[in-house]
């Protein structure tokens, strides 16, 4: 995946992600990036995550969330499986940052439920 590979090679992004993790703040990745970016840079140590199915082999089995998990939260690390889960992923981030009520309001306005 050229997108996730480019992200993985972006020094500024990787430093930002490491800083977020170290400070206990949210950090997140979707599609191939949980494996190609987070796992590659040691950002999944002690965490479970989901990612695009074709990249699951890059994450140790004991760190993989279930195949049924479309969005997975492990403390401050949020991961999601694919472009098809982008709205669920975004709404989960809104919920974690601002609360369930704002996330539900946005979901309803977007006709997600």
N, C-alpha and C positions, 0 to 999 in steps of 0.2 A: 504494500500500500504506500504509494508515494506521499500521501498526506501525512500519515502517522510517522513515516520515516523522516520526513522533513521536520516534523514537530520534535522528534527524538533528538535530532541534531541541532536544535535551536537552544543554544547555551542559556540565553536569557529566560526562556520558558522553563527549562529544566531547573534552573536556580530558583525561579518563582515557585514551582511545584515543591521542591525540597524545602524551601522556607515555609510554605503553607503547612506541610506535614510536620516539620519540626516544631512549629508554634501551635499545633493542634487545631489549625484552621482547615476548613473544607478545601479539598482538591478533588478533581474529577476528570474522567476520561470516558470516551464512548467509542464503540466500534472496535477497530484494531488497536487503538491507542492504549487501552489498559495493558495489553501485552507488549506492544512495540515501544511505548514510552515509559509507562509506570514500572512494569516489571524490569525492563532493561536498565533502568536507573535506580533500582533498589527501593522504589516507592511502594511496593506491595509487601515488603517484609512485615510479617505479623498480621497481614490482612488477607481477607478473601475478596475475590473480585469476579466479575463476569466480563466477557468480551465477545467479539464476533467469533462464531464457532470455528472458523478455519484457523484461528490464532490461539485456541485454547491450549494447544500443545506447548506453547511458549511459557505457560504458567504452570508451576508444580501442581499436581492433582490435589494436594491437601489445601491449596490456596484458591481452588476454583469454587465458585458458587454453583448452584444447580443450573442445569441447562434451561430449566423453566424460568429462572430469574431473568427478567428483562432489564430491570434496574436493581442494583444491589448496593446497599449502604453498609459499610463496616466502619463504625465510628465516624471519622472525618473524611473517609475515602468513599467516593461515589463513582460507580462504574455502570455502564450500560452496554447492551449488546450490538446495536446496529443503527443505521439511519432511520429505520422503521420505529425505533423506540425513542427518537429524539424528543418528542413532545413529553412523553412520560418522564424522561430524564430531566428535562428543563423544569417540569412541574415539581419534581422531587427536590431539585435544587432551590426553587422558590419556597417550597414548604420548609426546608431545612434552614434557609436564611431568614424568612419572614413569617413563617407559621402556616398552619393548615388552612386557616380562613382565607388569606390572600391567594394561596394556591388553588383552593376550591373555586374562588371567585373568577380567577383567570381561566381555569378549566371550563367552567360553565360558560363564560363569555366566548370561549373558543369552540363551544359545542362538543367538548370532549366526552361529556357524560350523558 
